[in-house]
Amino acid sequence: MGVVTVDQDAKQLISKVYEAKSNSRAADELIAAYMPFIRSETSRFMDRPPRESDDELSIAMFAFYEAIRNYSRLRGSFLKFASLYIKNRLIDNYRKEKRSRGIISLDQPNNEKDQLIDTIADDKDEYADAELREATQQEINELSEQMKDFGVSMSDIADNSPRQRRTLEICRKAVRYARSKPEILEDFLRTRKVPISKLAEGADVEKKSLERHRRYLVAVLLICTNGYEIMRGHIMQVLKGGEQQ
């Protein structure tokens, strides 16, 4: 019975999320109802309970709203999806603040020059890097679990990745086309099958090449559709690299 209750609660939450997508009042009510969750996620990042005046809390609330707007029931648990959104937004904000604090005028008294050099030299932000590593590991774990539903593992992806510039370019075109057609991505998540024929025709690329890299495409398409923001940024850079070569 306990499992059924959890399932019912999850379904009710998803229903409320979908209502909140187009109803601002429903969105406000959902945010208010889940403020303990938002505070908890913010607290984990700050290592202390957030105060009302903390920018981090406002950023987390807006990230929760972004998660509402971008969520699809095909993406699994909404709260896991929202958690990733909040963590990524907080990391982005932390890094921006760190960069802005590093912009110090060089026209300072000489006795502050040593401090300036230390500030510029201390390029590596160990705290932000640790948070980023943790968030990335969380995304990898989520992706690994989701790929099991598609019959694909991380080792499959490593073995199936395109090695040549030409095949990377073909995959890039297919992914770009898929991202421009939300209905294709929705169908991919629903059927758990890569629509090779549609991608080949729409992107005007060789079907055989896509077939050879089907397992790689599973991972890339999942990354593009399921809120894996850190990994999506990385994979898009890889695909862009293929375009430039």
N, C-alpha and C positions, 0 to 999 in steps of 0.2 A: 504493500500500500504506500509505503514511503516513497518508492520510486515513481509511482503514478502521480503522487502529489508534486514531486519535483518537476515531472514532465508537464503537468498542468500549469504550474507556476511559470515555467519557461515559455509555454505557449501563450499564456496571458501577457507576459512581458513583451514577447515579440509582437503580439497584437497591439499593445500600447505603443510600441516603437513605430509601427507602421502608421498608426493614427497620428502620431506626433510629427511624422515627416511633412504633413501638409496642414497641420493644425498647430499654430504657435502656442495657443493656450494649453493644449495637450502636452506640447513639448515642455513648457514651463512647469506643468504639474509633474511630469516624469522626472525632470531634473530635481525638483524639490523633494520628490519621494526617494530619490537615490542620492541625496546629498551625503548620507553616511558612507556610501560606497565611494563617492567622489573625494570626500575628505580622507578616507582610508588610503586611496591610491596616492593622493597628494602627500599624506604623512609618510608613506613608504619612501617616496622620493626625497622628502626634506629631512627625514630622520627625526621628525618632531611633529606634533599636531599643528596644522596650519591655523593661522589667525585670520580673521575676516579681512584684515588689511593686506594680507599677503597676495602679491600678484599671482603666485603659483596657484592659489585656489581659484582665482578668476580664469586662469588659463585652463585649468583642469575642467571647470564647468563648461567652458566653450568647447573644449575637446570632446566632452561627453555629448554636447549638442551636435558637433560634427559627426560623431559616431552614429547618432540617430539618423542624420541625413544620408549617410553613406552605407548604412547597414542593409544587408539582404539576408533573408532567412536561410538562404543556401550557404551562408558563411559560418554557420554553427552558432555557438553561444554568443549572445549579444554582449554579455558582461566581459567576456574574454576579449571580444572585439573592441569594446570601449576602453578596457584596461590598456591595450596596446596604443590606442589613440592618445590617451592621457599621458602615458609614459613618454611617448615620442614627442609630443608637444612640449612637455616639461623639459626634456633634454634639449630640444631645439632652442627653447628660451634661455636655458642656462648657458649654452654655448654662445648665443648672440650677446648676452650680457657680458660674458667673459671677454669676447672680442671687443665690445664697446669700451670696457674698462681698460683695455690695452692701448686705446687710442689716446696717447698722452702727448701734449705739446713738447717738442724738442727745445723750446725756448724757456727752459726751466733754469733755476739757479744750479750751479755746478754741484752743490752738495746733494742734489736729487738725481744726478745723472746715473749714479750707480744703481739706484732703485729702478730707474727707467730701464737700464740694460737688463737687470734681473727680470723685469716684467716682460720685456720682449723676448728674452732668451728662454723664459719658462713657457715654451710653446706647448708642452705636453700637459694637458689638464687631466690629471689622474682620476679625479672624482668623476668628471663627465665621461671619460673613457670607460671607467668601471660601469657606470650606469648604461652606457651605450652597449658594452659587451653583454650586460645582463639582459637588456631589452632585445638584443640580437639573438642571444641564446634562446630567449623565450619564443621569439618568432620562429627560429629553426625547429624547436621542439613542436610548436603548433603545426608548422608545415609538414614535418615528418609524420605526425599523427594523421593529418588530413590526407597525405599522399597514400597512406595505407589503404584508404577507401578506393583509390584508383589503381591499386596493385603495383605501386611504384615505391622504391626506397631511395634513400640518399645515395647509396653506392650505385644504383642504376643511373642516377642523374650524372654522376661523375663519369661513368663509363659511356654515357650516351650524348655527352655534350659535343657540339660541333667543334672540330679542330681546325678546319680550313676557313679562310676568309669568305669563300664563295658560299659555303653552307651556313656560316654565321649570318651572312647577308640575307639568305633565303629565310632563315628563322626570324630574323629581325623584321622583314617585310610581313611575314605571317602574323607575328605578334602585334605589330602596329595596326594591321587590318582588323584583328580580333578586338583590339582595344577601341576601335572606332565603331564597333558593332556590339552594343551591350546585349542584344538578343543572342548573339553567338556565345558570349561568355556565360550568360544565364543557362543556355542549353548545355554547354560544356559542364557546368556544375551540376545540373539536373541529371544528365545521362551518364556523367563520369567517363565520357569518351571525347577524345580530341577530334573535332570536326575537320579532319584532314582535307576532304574534298572541297568543303566550303572555303577553307583557308587558302588552299592552292588556287582555286578559281578566283576568289576575291583579291588575293595578293598578286596574282599572275606569276606564280612560281611553280617549280617542279613538285608534283605530288610525291614522287619517289623519295626526294630529299627530305620532305617533311615526315614521311613514313619512317625513314631511318632514324629520325630524331624525335619520335613520338613521346618517349618517356621524358626527354628534356623539355618538350613543349608542355607536358603535364605540369611540371614544376613551375615553369615561367608563367603559364596562364593562371595557375593558382596564386602565385605571388602578385599578379596584376589585378586579381579580383577579390582578395580576401584581407585587405587591410595590413599587409606586411610591408609597412612603409620603408623601413630600413633596407630590407632585402630588395624591395622594388627599386629604390634609388640605385642600389648597386647593380642590379641586373640591367636596368635601363642604361647605365654607363657602359656596361659590357657590350650591349647591343649597339649603342651609338658608336663605340669603338670599331665595331665591325663595319659600320657605315662609312667611317672616315678612312679606313685602310684602303 
